[in-house]
Amino acid sequence: MQTVFESVMLICFGLSWPISVYKSITSKSTKGKSGIFIIAILLGYIAGIAGKIAGNAVNYVLIIYIFNFIVVSIDFLLFLKNRKSEKNAERKGI
């Protein structure tokens, strides 16, 4: 039962990240985002993945951790790209 609850939690958290990626792509803005927050989430997923592996509890939940980690990584890369674009626009006075 613990695995079921863990997977539901991960799915619920994970649903928001594709939406965040979509907003990053369409807005081309970092407004409302925090790089430190995204890094903290990534570290949490790394810890979850490591915990599964270290605890010899490799099961389908690991796939959800990895999927979420990948989507959050994409969001972080978009954050960096958008921040760079915003800084370039500031320098040009746009």
N, CA, C and O of each residue as an XYZ file, in Angstrom:
376
protein
N       0.812     -1.194      0.000
C       0.000      0.000      0.000
C       0.861      1.267      0.000
O       0.482      2.283     -0.581
N       2.011      1.195      0.651
C       2.908      2.345      0.709
C       3.314      2.781     -0.696
O       3.374      3.977     -0.981
N       3.590      1.828     -1.563
C       3.993      2.136     -2.939
C       2.873      2.838     -3.694
O       3.126      3.751     -4.480
N       1.655      2.419     -3.460
C       0.508      3.054     -4.121
C       0.399      4.512     -3.691
O       0.229      5.397     -4.529
N       0.497      4.765     -2.383
C       0.411      6.145     -1.900
C       1.566      6.997     -2.419
O       1.375      8.158     -2.782
N       2.751      6.420     -2.450
C       3.920      7.150     -2.957
C       3.728      7.496     -4.430
O       4.041      8.609     -4.852
N       3.221      6.560     -5.202
C       3.024      6.822     -6.630
C       1.934      7.867     -6.849
O       2.069      8.710     -7.736
N       0.852      7.834     -6.061
C      -0.197      8.853     -6.184
C       0.368     10.234     -5.866
O       0.075     11.204     -6.567
N       1.177     10.325     -4.810
C       1.808     11.600     -4.450
C       2.679     12.105     -5.604
O       2.613     13.279     -5.970
N       3.484     11.225     -6.166
C       4.377     11.628     -7.258
C       3.595     12.040     -8.500
O       3.969     12.992     -9.185
N       2.525     11.335     -8.785
C       1.705     11.683     -9.948
C       1.049     13.043     -9.735
O       1.015     13.869    -10.646
N       0.530     13.273     -8.534
C      -0.093     14.576     -8.244
C       0.910     15.714     -8.366
O       0.611     16.738     -8.978
N       2.097     15.547     -7.790
C       3.126     16.577     -7.930
C       3.544     16.703     -9.388
O       3.732     17.807     -9.898
N       3.687     15.578    -10.043
C       4.187     15.559    -11.410
C       3.250     16.181    -12.430
O       3.703     16.613    -13.490
N       1.962     16.238    -12.141
C       1.011     16.819    -13.093
C       1.267     18.294    -13.348
O       0.982     18.799    -14.434
N       1.798     18.978    -12.361
C       2.005     20.418    -12.514
C       3.205     20.752    -13.400
O       3.245     21.832    -13.989
N       4.169     19.863    -13.505
C       5.396     20.212    -14.230
C       5.229     20.336    -15.736
O       5.811     21.249    -16.321
N       4.461     19.461    -16.404
C       4.251     19.711    -17.841
C       3.549     21.046    -18.097
O       3.818     21.710    -19.098
N       2.662     21.432    -17.203
C       1.995     22.736    -17.326
C       3.018     23.855    -17.184
O       2.984     24.836    -17.927
N       3.925     23.703    -16.229
C       4.973     24.700    -16.024
C       5.889     24.795    -17.249
O       6.280     25.889    -17.654
N       6.223     23.652    -17.830
C       7.052     23.638    -19.043
C       6.318     24.368    -20.165
O       6.917     25.182    -20.867
N       5.032     24.085    -20.338
C       4.237     24.738    -21.379
C       4.230     26.255    -21.179
O       4.394     27.016    -22.133
N       4.039     26.686    -19.928
C       4.035     28.129    -19.642
C       5.399     28.747    -19.924
O       5.481     29.872    -20.414
N       6.470     28.017    -19.616
C       7.818     28.537    -19.892
C       8.046     28.702    -21.390
O       8.654     29.676    -21.834
N       7.557     27.748    -22.153
C       7.728     27.806    -23.611
C       6.910     28.947    -24.206
O       7.415     29.716    -25.023
N       5.654     29.057    -23.800
C       4.778     30.049    -24.425
C       5.042     31.477    -23.940
O       4.937     32.425    -24.719
N       5.384     31.632    -22.663
C       5.588     32.990    -22.144
C       6.989     33.516    -22.413
O       7.199     34.726    -22.491
N       7.947     32.604    -22.556
C       9.354     32.979    -22.730
C       9.798     33.925    -21.612
O      10.563     34.865    -21.830
N       9.288     33.643    -20.403
C       9.545     34.503    -19.258
C       9.861     33.664    -18.026
O       9.436     32.515    -17.910
N      10.618     34.267    -17.109
C      10.898     33.614    -15.833
C       9.997     34.171    -14.732
O      10.136     33.808    -13.564
N       9.084     35.046    -15.107
C       8.198     35.666    -14.116
C       7.446     34.588    -13.336
O       6.817     33.700    -13.912
N       7.530     34.692    -12.019
C       6.848     33.737    -11.155
C       7.622     32.449    -10.931
O       7.105     31.522    -10.306
N       8.839     32.372    -11.423
C       9.654     31.170    -11.269
C      10.874     31.475    -10.417
O      11.339     32.612    -10.348
N      11.377     30.440     -9.775
C      12.575     30.572     -8.960
C      13.523     29.432     -9.309
O      13.181     28.257     -9.173
N      14.710     29.794     -9.757
C      15.711     28.783    -10.083
C      16.099     27.956     -8.870
O      16.316     26.749     -8.980
N      16.186     28.600     -7.716
C      16.542     27.878     -6.493
C      15.458     26.866     -6.138
O      15.763     25.750     -5.717
N      14.202     27.249     -6.305
C      13.098     26.335     -6.036
C      13.166     25.120     -6.968
O      13.000     23.984     -6.523
N      13.407     25.360     -8.241
C      13.487     24.253     -9.200
C      14.651     23.329     -8.852
O      14.521     22.108     -8.936
N      15.774     23.900     -8.466
C      16.924     23.076     -8.066
C      16.572     22.244     -6.829
O      16.952     21.076     -6.744
N      15.857     22.832     -5.879
C      15.451     22.086     -4.681
C      14.557     20.907     -5.057
O      14.693     19.819     -4.497
N      13.650     21.121     -5.998
C      12.779     20.031     -6.459
C      13.619     18.937     -7.119
O      13.414     17.750     -6.866
N      14.565     19.344     -7.965
C      15.435     18.361     -8.621
C      16.219     17.541     -7.596
O      16.341     16.323     -7.728
N      16.748     18.214     -6.580
C      17.482     17.501     -5.527
C      16.569     16.525     -4.792
O      16.993     15.429     -4.424
N      15.323     16.919     -4.581
C      14.360     16.021     -3.949
C      14.112     14.776     -4.776
O      14.045     13.669     -4.242
N      13.977     14.958     -6.079
C      13.778     13.795     -6.950
C      15.028     12.917     -6.988
O      14.925     11.691     -7.022
N      16.202     13.537     -6.983
C      17.442     12.752     -6.927
C      17.478     11.929     -5.643
O      17.848     10.755     -5.662
N      17.095     12.546     -4.533
C      17.070     11.825     -3.256
C      16.063     10.676     -3.304
O      16.335      9.588     -2.797
N      14.918     10.915     -3.902
C      13.915      9.857     -4.028
C      14.408      8.696     -4.871
O      14.199      7.533     -4.526
N      15.068      9.018     -5.982
C      15.631      7.980     -6.851
C      16.714      7.207     -6.107
O      16.751      5.977     -6.141
N      17.596      7.946     -5.432
C      18.670      7.293     -4.671
C      18.096      6.415     -3.560
O      18.600      5.322     -3.300
N      17.051      6.895     -2.914
C      16.416      6.122     -1.851
C      15.836      4.823     -2.362
O      15.947      3.786     -1.707
N      15.222      4.872     -3.526
C      14.666      3.656     -4.126
C      15.773      2.654     -4.435
O      15.648      1.461     -4.160
N      16.850      3.159     -5.007
C      17.962      2.274     -5.382
C      18.662      1.746     -4.131
O      18.924      0.547     -4.028
N      18.964      2.627     -3.183
C      19.672      2.213     -1.967
C      18.833      1.259     -1.125
O      19.371      0.361     -0.477
N      17.525      1.451     -1.132
C      16.642      0.610     -0.336
C      16.223     -0.661     -1.055
O      15.374     -1.412     -0.575
N      16.824     -0.889     -2.201
C      16.499     -2.080     -2.993
C      14.997     -2.167     -3.276
O      14.420     -3.254     -3.313
N      14.385     -1.013     -3.471
C      12.947     -0.941     -3.715
C      12.682     -0.466     -5.147
O      11.813      0.373     -5.384
N      13.430     -1.004     -6.074
C      13.275     -0.605     -7.477
C      11.985     -1.228     -8.004
O      11.860     -2.447     -8.118
N      11.022     -0.346     -8.322
C       9.741     -0.792     -8.870
C       9.218      0.292     -9.803
O       9.954      1.201    -10.188
N       7.951      0.190    -10.159
C       7.386      1.142    -11.116
C       7.426      2.587    -10.612
O       7.408      3.517    -11.418
N       7.479      2.787     -9.321
C       7.514      4.142     -8.769
C       8.799      4.861     -9.197
O       8.807      6.080     -9.370
N       9.861      4.113     -9.363
C      11.126      4.693     -9.823
C      10.939      5.361    -11.182
O      11.534      6.405    -11.446
N      10.129      4.775    -12.033
C       9.860      5.353    -13.356
C       9.183      6.717    -13.205
O       9.482      7.647    -13.953
N       8.277      6.833    -12.242
C       7.598      8.113    -12.016
C       8.591      9.157    -11.517
O       8.565     10.308    -11.953
N       9.474      8.745    -10.592
C      10.525      9.670    -10.126
C      11.371     10.154    -11.307
O      11.627     11.350    -11.442
N      11.795      9.234    -12.148
C      12.661      9.589    -13.277
C      11.920     10.491    -14.261
O      12.483     11.471    -14.749
N      10.663     10.165    -14.555
C       9.877     10.998    -15.470
C       9.758     12.419    -14.918
O       9.989     13.393    -15.635
N       9.396     12.530    -13.642
C       9.267     13.859    -13.024
C      10.596     14.612    -13.054
O      10.634     15.810    -13.335
N      11.678     13.905    -12.766
C      13.001     14.529    -12.793
C      13.303     15.076    -14.185
O      13.818     16.186    -14.316
N      12.991     14.314    -15.211
C      13.246     14.757    -16.590
C      12.424     15.994    -16.924
O      12.947     16.949    -17.497
N      11.142     15.985    -16.571
C      10.277     17.131    -16.893
C      10.728     18.381    -16.130
O      10.748     19.477    -16.691
N      11.088     18.220    -14.856
C      11.559     19.373    -14.079
C      12.896     19.870    -14.636
O      13.152     21.074    -14.642
N      13.741     18.961    -15.100
C      15.012     19.361    -15.725
C      14.762     20.188    -16.976
O      15.452     21.177    -17.223
N      13.784     19.787    -17.756
C      13.420     20.556    -18.955
C      12.956     21.951    -18.542
O      13.340     22.948    -19.154
N      12.129     22.012    -17.503
C      11.655     23.315    -17.027
C      12.821     24.178    -16.557
O      12.838     25.385    -16.799
N      13.795     23.566    -15.889
C      14.959     24.321    -15.422
C      15.781     24.836    -16.602
O      16.241     25.977    -16.583
N      15.968     24.008    -17.623
C      16.700     24.461    -18.812
C      15.974     25.616    -19.497
O      16.606     26.564    -19.964
N      14.652     25.533    -19.555
C      13.872     26.635    -20.124
C      13.988     27.893    -19.258
O      14.048     29.007    -19.780
N      14.020     27.712    -17.944
C      14.216     28.841    -17.031
C      15.536     29.536    -17.352
O      15.583     30.760    -17.471
N      16.609     28.755    -17.492
C      17.920     29.335    -17.798
C      17.911     30.047    -19.147
O      18.462     31.140    -19.279
N      17.287     29.430    -20.143
C      17.205     30.021    -21.481
C      16.420     31.333    -21.433
O      16.848     32.345    -21.989
N      15.285     31.302    -20.773
C      14.451     32.507    -20.700
C      15.124     33.614    -19.897
O      15.014     34.790    -20.242
N      15.822     33.236    -18.825
C      16.541     34.245    -18.028
C      17.626     34.911    -18.863
O      17.820     36.124    -18.794
N      18.332     34.104    -19.655
C      19.378     34.654    -20.523
C      18.767     35.626    -21.539
O      19.316     36.699    -21.787
N      17.640     35.246    -22.115
C      16.967     36.124    -23.076
C      16.522     37.423    -22.422
O      16.638     38.496    -23.013
N      16.008     37.319    -21.193
C      15.578     38.531    -20.482
C      16.759     39.444    -20.183
O      16.652     40.662    -20.321
N      17.871     38.870    -19.777
C      19.061     39.687    -19.487
C      19.588     40.339    -20.759
O      20.003     41.497    -20.729
N      19.579     39.618    -21.871
C      20.017     40.201    -23.145
C      19.100     41.351    -23.548
O      19.565     42.378    -24.042
N      17.815     41.180    -23.340
C      16.846     42.237    -23.683
C      17.072     43.465    -22.797
O      16.969     44.598    -23.267
N      17.378     43.239    -21.523
C      17.665     44.360    -20.600
C      18.892     45.143    -21.078
O      18.894     46.374    -21.084
N      19.935     44.406    -21.478
C      21.160     45.070    -21.940
C      20.903     45.901    -23.183
O      21.510     46.956    -23.367
N      20.006     45.429    -24.035
C      19.697     46.150    -25.272
C      18.687     47.249    -25.034
O      18.411     48.043    -25.934
N      18.127     47.308    -23.824
C      17.169     48.355    -23.498
C      15.777     48.091    -24.027
O      15.000     49.020    -24.252
N      15.467     46.837    -24.223
C      14.127     46.512    -24.749
C      13.143     46.383    -23.628
O      11.966     46.114    -23.868
